[in-house]
Amino acid sequence: TLDAGLVGELTRHPNIVGLKDSSGDIKRFAEYTDVCERSCCLFVGNGTLLYTALELGAVGGILAVADFAAGLAAEVVRRFRAGDTQGAGRAQEQLTPLHKEIVASYGAVGVKAALDHLGWSGGVPRAPLQPLAAKDLRKVTAALDGAGLSAA
């Protein structure tokens, strides 16, 4: 994790145009927004924090949950930018459990399983990672189904 002062200094460098914070620490993200040059684009990397990060000045997110729920993540941003904060909040409420139940619980293996379930090619995880056990795969499937996401 980078100190906010250092981040502020780095964002003044002409070759640095953006920053992604995946720490999951919204207080740290707020510190970054306070010290960063306005020309620097700030992105959040944690799907549970997208809406809050937008409120703090993020331009968007670079999110693992968006690999399989891109429409939902985009809806948070689109509604927020349109001034529909209630709609953005509702979309965030749908996105958060997907991040928690799939990305945070299973990491890349969960993302791959979600992609496979939705009809895209998540593929087999590289060693030493293993595909999800059947009970965990059922949890991923239930989370996707609960969010209304199904194969295209």
PyMOL commands that set and color helices and strands:
alter all, ss='L'
color gray80, all
select helices_A, chain A and resi 4-10+26-35+47-56+64-67+70-81+85-117+134-146
alter helices_A, ss='H'
color red, helices_A
select strands_A, chain A and resi 18-21+41-44+60-61
alter strands_A, ss='S'
color yellow, strands_A
deselect
rebuild
show_as cartoon
